[in-house]
Amino acid sequence: QTPGLILLLGVWLGLTLSEKAARRSHYEPDKLYTLVLLALAAGLIGARLSYAAQNIAAFRSNAWGLLNLTPQMLDPLGGILFAIFGALIFGQRKGLSLWPTLDVLTPGLAVFMIAIGFANLASGNAFGAPADLPWSISLWGDMRHPTQIYQILLAGLVAWFMRPGGSLQFSQPGIRFLVFLSATALAHIVIETFRGDSRTLLANIRTNQVIAWVILAVAIWFIQHRITAGILTQKSTDGEQTS
């Protein structure tokens, strides 16, 4: 159960950092905690249902297996999609502004990405391709790229820059989150190159890299959109002051 405990620790540390960011931004911490807990619940349910949908045969004879606490029986992408959907519904009903909320959550998400790397290292998931390198690790009967450690290091670098009160300051709400999303997608594009368990599409194109490229492109587009919106708002304000 070590990977699950690591993820729980990551959630706790992430919430602690996000709470600090919330207080700096005069955001109500109570709403933040409710949002995160609801998103986690939706994400866990979604991750299990998505995993079951992809492995229907394994659950036909034992439907109670859906209640198994094994972290390996979770689909990360399905969990993320359900978590986002649940958070959006809660945020809309509570009147929470999207971009400031995402900015407040960013430090916590960055820390959670580190926890995912440690959880993968503990479970042996997301393992690397065979490699004869001084820093290779022995896993599943071979010496491999330590892709889990690559993930931990890159996620730690991103988390350092995204920390509350850090040197990076952003003029428009939402850009902090979008920069984090871009950096995380770029890190996954790099790490996937060394993975030994990646799913592939046609011509050996890695599925996760395609997804990461799409996320990176969308995030960059939104960054440009947010910057343009801020410039237009500033011009409008300056024009009103001049008048």
N, C-alpha and C positions, 0 to 999 in steps of 0.2 A: 504493500500500500504506500510505499515511499513516494512514487510520482504524484499520487493524489494529495499527500500531505504537503509536498513542495508547492503544488498549485494553490492549495489553501493558504499557505504562507505568502505566496505571491499576491493573492487577492488582498490579504490583510495589509501587507506592506504598500501595495498599490493604493488601497483606500486611504491609508494614512497620508501618503504624499498628495493624493487628490484632495483630501480634506484641507491640507495646508494651502494648496492652490485655490481652493474655494474661498477660504477666509481672506486671502490676498485680493481676490476678485469680488469680495462682498457677495458671495454666492451662498445660499442656505445649505449647510452640510447635511441637514436631515433629508432634504429632497435628493441630495446626491446619493446618500446611503440607500434610500428606497429605490432609486433608479438602478443602482448597481446590483442590488440584491434581486430585483425583479428581472433584470437582464441576465443574471447568472442562472436563475431558475429556468427562464425561457431557453437559455443557451444549452443547459444540461439536457432538458427534455428534447429540444430540437436535435442535439448531437446524437442522442440515443435513437430517436426515431429515424434520423437520416441514415445512421449505421444499419439499423434494422431493415430499412428499405433496400439497402444495397446488399444485404445478406439475409434475404427472406428465408432461404432454406434452413439456415441455422436456428431460426426461431419457430418454425412450423411445429416441431415436435416438443418444444419447450418455450411456451409464450412467457413463462415467468422469468426467462432469461433477460427480458427487457428491464427487470428491476435489479439486475446484477450491478454491483458497485465497481466493477473493473473499469479503470480509465481507458484501457485499450479498446473497449467496445463503444467508443465515441467517435463521431465524424466531426473534425474541427470546423470544416467549412459550413456544414449544416448547423452546427452550434452557433457560429458567428452570425449567420443569417437570421436565425430565430432570436438571438440576443438583440440584434439591431432592431428587428421588427417589434419586439416587446418594449424596448427602450423608447422607440419612436411613439408608440401608442401611449405610454405613460407620460412622456414629455409633452405630447400634444394635449392630453387631458389636463395636465397641471400647468399648461401655459409656459413651459420652459423654452427659452430661446435656444435654437439648435447649435449655432456656432460657439457661443460662450460656454455652453454645457460641454461640448466636445473638447474645448480648450482646457477646461477644468479637469476632465477625465484623462487627458493626455499623459501626465506624469505617471498615473496609476497604470495605464495601458502599457507604457514603456517598461515599467518594472515587471509587469505580468509577462511580457515577452521574454525577459530574462528567466523568469520562473519556468516558462515552457521549455527553454533550453536545458535547464537543470533536470526537469522532469523527464525529458527525452533521454538525457544521459543516464538517469537512474533506471529507466525501463529498457533502454537499448533501441528505442524507436528512432526514426529519422536518421538511420545510420548511414555512414559514408561508403563510398566505393572503395574497393581494395587499393591500397597504395603502400609503397615501400619508401616511407619517409621517416626522418628522425623523430617526428612528433606523431606518427601513426599510433593508433590504439588497437588492442586486440579485442575483437568483438565478433560474435557469431562465427568463430572458427577461422578468422582471417585478420590480417593487419589492415586497418582501414583509416580513411580520412576521419578525424574527429569532428564531424560536421556539427555535432551538438555543442562542442566547445566553440566552434566558429560562431554559432548562433548566439551563445552566451556573450562572447566578446563584442560582437557587432551590436547586439541588443543593449549591452551595457554602455557602449559608446553613445548610442542614440539616447538612452535614458539620462546620461550625464548632461547632454545638451538640452533635454526637455525638462530638467528638474525645476521645481518652483524657485523663483528668484535667481535663475541662472542668467548667464550673460546674454543669451538670445532673447531679444524683445521684438514683438510683432505689433504693427500698428493697427491691423484689422482683426476682429474676432474671426476665429476659424483657421487662420493661417498656421498657427502653432500646431494644431491637430493635423492639418494637411501636410505640413513639412514632416511631421512624425510618420504619417502614413506613407509618404513618398520614400523616406529613408528606410522604413521597414520593408517596403516592397522591393527596393533596390538591394537590400541585404539578402532577401530571399532569392532574388535572381542570381546573386553570386553564389550563395550556399548551395542552391539546387545543382549547380555545375558539378559539385563534388559528392552529391548524394548517390547512394547505391540502391535505394528502394523507391525511386520516383516512378510514378505512372507516366506513360508516354502516349502521345497521339500519333498521327501519321508521321512517317519519316523520323521517328525517334525524338519528336519534339516533346519536351517535358511539360506536362499539364500544369504543374504549379508555377512554372516560369511564365507560361502564357497568361495565367490568372494574375500573376504579379505585375507583368507588363501592362495589362489592362488597368489594374489599380493605380499604377504609377502614372499612366497617361491621364486618367480621370482626375487624380489628385493634382497634377500639374495644371490641368485645365481649370480646376476650381481655384487654385492659387492665383492664376492670372485673372480670373473673374473677380475674386475678392479684392485684389490689388486695384483693378480698374474701377470697381465700385467705390473703393475708398478715395481714389483720386477724384472721381466725379462728385462725391459727397463733399470733399474738401473744397473743390472749385465752387460748388453751389453755395457753401457756407461763406467763402471769401467774397463771392459776388453779392450776397445779402448784406454782409458787413460794409462793403464799399458803398452800396446803395444807401 
